[in-house]
Amino acid sequence: HTDPVTGVAFSSDKGQPVVATASLDCSARVWPLMGGPAVAVLRGHGSWVISLDLSKGEGLCAVTGSRDFTARVWDLSEGRELLTFPHKGWVYSVQFSPDNTKVLSGCESRTGELWDLRSGQREETLLGHGGVVTQAVFADPLGRRAVTVSDDRTAKVWDLRRVTEPLATFRRHTHSVECCAVKGDVVVSGDSNGTIRSWLLPP
């Protein structure tokens, strides 16, 4: 890369272990896990690439999010773009579902967006935050629930089958919530003041 690296993701394919990187040079690159030159360079974004994820298992794909108001899905075997998902702001977060059929994104437009990879269309919009959605992650192995965090100082839990309103809102942060991770029924979230909180998903 020729500019700062903004994200790193590992593949889970044991037959083709790679690591992917996103950068402010408007590209993402895929590297052999044990070192060596890039095996793919993903170009097409018109601005900084600020988030990425790799699909699970075989048939490796990448998804990237950018300041150009798009998320893009890539076939890593050929290094070509498969899909473009338009947003209404910077795409701060992207993640494949556990079964690789959907992508969840977090956007500057105060929304989480759920995309169907088979149709290439937006499936749901998660509305409820009062600020930028800084991260959006799937929250169970079936990809039926999600957690979003925001600079509105909250985290929200969603049932992706019924997104009219969140299942729960977590309000214990006093500053912008920047990141989160889910393990089982435990969520850990971190904010811009250096505070980390852990909490339980609703049953």
N, C-alpha and C positions, 0 to 999 in steps of 0.2 A: 504494500500500500504506500501511497505517497502523502497521506494525511492521517490524522489520528484514527485509531480503531475504536469503534463505538459498541461492538458486540461480538460475542464468541458463542458458538454452539457446537456440540459434539454430535456425531451420528451414533445411532444405536445398532447399526448394521455391523455385526462381527466380521462379515466377509469383506467389508470395504470400510474400515475405520478411517474417518476423515474428521477434520474440524473446519468449520466455516467462520469467516470473519466479515464484519460489516465496517464501513469506513466513511469518513467525511470526504473521501475522494470520489464519492458517488458510485462506488462499486461494492460488490461482495466477492469474496474469493474462497475457494475450497482447497484445502491443503491435506496431503497425507498426514496421518496422525503422528507418524514417526519422523516427520521432517521431509524436506525436499521442496521443489518448486510447486507452485499452485497448479492443480489439475483442472481447474475451471475458474474463469473470471466472468462474473455476472454483471454486464453493463446494460444500461437502459434507463436507469433513474436519472431524473433531471436535477437532483439536488442530493444533499447528504443522505446516506443510508444510516439510520439510527436504531434499527432493530432487525433481528432475524431469528429464524428457527429452522431446524432440519426435521424432516419427517421421520417416523419411527419404522424400523425394520427395513425390508427390501424395497427396491424401486425408489431410490433416494431422490427427494425433492427438497428445495429450500423455499422459504417465504421470507421476503424482505419488506421492511417498512421504511418510508422516507419522508423527508421534508417536502417532496414534490406532490404531496397529497395522494399518494398511491401506496398500496401494498402489491407486491408482484410475486407470483409463484414460478419457480424455475425447475426444469428437468436437468439434473446435474450430470446425467450420462452424456448429454449433448451440449450442456451449457446454454440452453435456449429458454426464452420466456414462454410460459404456458398461458398465464392468466394475469390480468391487471384488475385490481379492485380499487375503484375511485373512492376517495374520502373527501371530507370538507375541512381538512386541516392536516397538520403533521401527524404521521403514524408512529406513535411512541412505542408500540408493543405489538408483536405478532406471535401467534402460537398455533401449531397444528393440533387438532384433536387427537386423542389416543388412538383412534382407528384411521387417522389420516384422511377423513372424508370432509373435514371442515377446517376453517381457519378462524381464529378469534383475534380481533385487533382492538387496540386502545388508541383513541384519537384526540387531537387537540379540540375537536368540536364537542367535547364533553360527553362523548358516547363510546360504548363498546359496540363492535360490529361483528356479527356472525355470518360467515360466508360459506356457501356450499361449493365444494370443489368439483362436483359432478356437473352442476348446471352453470357454474361460474357466476352465480348471482348472490346478492345479499339476501340472507334468510331472515335475520332479525336485527333490530337496533335496540341496544340497552340504554334507555333514557332514565335519568334520575340524578346524575351528578351535576354539581354546580360549577365544576371546573374541568380542566384537562384530565382525561383518563390516562394516567401515566403507565399503568400496566393492567392487562387483562389476561387471566389464566383459567384453564379448565380445572375443575375442582373435584372430579371423581373419575374413576377408570373408564366409565361409559361415556364421558363427555356430555353429561346431562346438566351439570351445574357449572357455574363459573364464579370467579371472584374478580371484581374490578376495584382499583384504588385510584385516588384522584388528589389533585392539589386543593380540592375543597375540604381536605382533612378527614375524609371518610373512606371506608371500604364497604363494598356492597356484595351480597351473595345473590345469585340469580338462578332460577330454574329455567334453563334454556328452552324448555317446552312451553313455558308460559311466562313471557317477559314483560307483561303489562306493568308490573312493579316488582322491586327486589324482595327476596325472601327475608332479608335482614340487612340492617345498616349498622356498621361498627363506627363509633364516634369517639374513641378514646385518644386519638391523636390530636395534638394541638398545632401541628404544622403540616405542610403538604406531604401527603403519603406518596412515596416515590417508587416503592417496589413491594412485592409480596411473593410468597411461595406457599404451596399447599402440600401437606403430607398426611394422608389419611383424613382424619377429621380436624386436624390442626392447621391453622393459618398463621403465618408469621408475616408481619408487615413492618416496613421501615420508613421513617420520615426524614424530612430535610433538617430537623433539629438534632439528628443523631439518635433518636429514640426508636427502639424496636419493641413491638407488642406481639403477643401470641394470644390467640383466641380460638374458640371452637366453632366449627360450622354448625348451623342448626340441624336438628335431626330430619 
